[in-house]
């Protein structure tokens, strides 16, 4: 697939979802042991300081967050050499791992993997997950898609 075709696909996804989105089939058929991705578009121009980016996402079934990554769709520009750190929370408690650090070197197409998730990643059917920023000390611009790899549990 060409870069242009990939870009067009990303544009369609970003245009179609203004909030957290998950494959409808995966959500409807949350069979234990099934893996699926939750994609959350993020505009880094809206990220200032230590702030909530996405809050109170409830998927309605039990799952584990097994991995986190970020696909840069618009080059990240940071003033003052700062970084953007994304942290996952379950009911306002940080997940151990899954931390993603984005730098000014994050050009379009860069895939930034989060740290290994080792604890605090089990989510009940009624618990809320959130994404927050840390360590943003200067104005930021750029866009991307936060992708959470989830595993349904019984």
N, C-alpha and C positions, 0 to 999 in steps of 0.2 A: 504494500500500500504506500502511495506517495505521501510526502510530507503535506502537500496541499490537501489530499483527501483526509488525512488524520486531522489537520487543522479544521476542515469543514465539519468533521464529526464532532470535534470538541466544541465548535461554535454552536452546533445544533443542540448538544447536550446542555451547554450553558444557557442557551435561549429557552430551552424547555423547562429548566428547573431554577427556581428562584430560592428554594429552600432545600433542605436535605431530601434526597431522593434515594429510593432503593428499588431494585428490580421487583416489579409487581408480582411476578411469579414466585420469586424467593420469599417475599413477605407473606403471600397467601398460602404457601406450602412450606412453612418453616419446620421441616422435618428434622428431628434430632440428628446431629452430625453433619448437616448440610452447611457448606460454606457459601457465603455470598458477600458482595461488596456494597457498602453504603458510601455514596459519593456526595460530597458537600462542596459546592462552589464557594470560593472565598475571594473577596476583593480586598487585598491588603491595604489599599488606600483608606479603608474604613477602620483599620486596626491601629489603635493608639494606646501606648503603655501596656499595663497589665489589665486586660479587659476580656469579657466574655465575647466570643465571636458567634457561637451557636449555643443556644441553651434549650433545655427541656425537651430533648428529642426522646419520645417514648415509642418503641417499636411494637409493644404489645405481646411479646413472647420472650422466653428466656434465651440468652445467648452469651457468648464470650467474645470479647474483642481480642483478636489474635495478632493483628498487625496494623500498622498505620503508615501511610506514605502520602506524598504530595507531588502532584504533577503540575509543573509551572506552565501556564498557558499564555502568560504575558510577562515578559522579563521583569525581574524584581529590581527596584531601585531603592537603595537605602542611603540616607544622608548620614555622614559622620561615621561610616564604617560599622554601623550597628548590625544586629541580626534580629530575625524574628523567630521566636521559639513558640511552637504550638504544643499544648499540653491537653490530654484527654482527662475528663472527670466522669465519675459515676456518682450521682447524687452529691455533687460538690466535693467528692473525695478524689484526689488524683490517682489515676491508674499508674502502677509502677511500670515505667517504660512507655513506649509509644511516643516519645518526645521527638519532635521534628524541628531541626534548626535550619532556617533558610538564610542564605547570605546574599550579598550583592552580586555574587558570581552565579546566581541562579537564573540562567537564561531560559527562554522559552524552550520547552521540550525536556528540561532537566527533571529527573525523577528523584526526589529526596526521600530516602527511607527513614522511618522512625527507629528509635532504639528498640531492642527486644522487649516485649511485654512479658513480665514475669509474675505479676500479682495485681489484685484489685480490678480484674477485668471481667468478672462475672456480673451479669446484669439480669435482673428479674423482669417479668412482664410489665411491671408498673414503675420500674426505676427510670430515671432520666439520665441521659448522657449529654455531655456538654463539651465544647472545645473552647479553650481560652488561650490568649496570647500572654507571653511573658517576655521580659527583657527587650521590649521595643522602646528604644530611647530617642529615635529620630523619625522624621516623616518617612513614610514608606509608600511605594506604589508597586503594582504588579497584581497578577491574578493567578489562580490555580484551582485545582480540585483536590481536596483532601479525600483520600480513599481509605476507609476503614474496612479491614477484612474481618468478617464476623462468622461465628460458628454457632448454629442453633443447638440448644441443649434441651433435653427432656425435662 
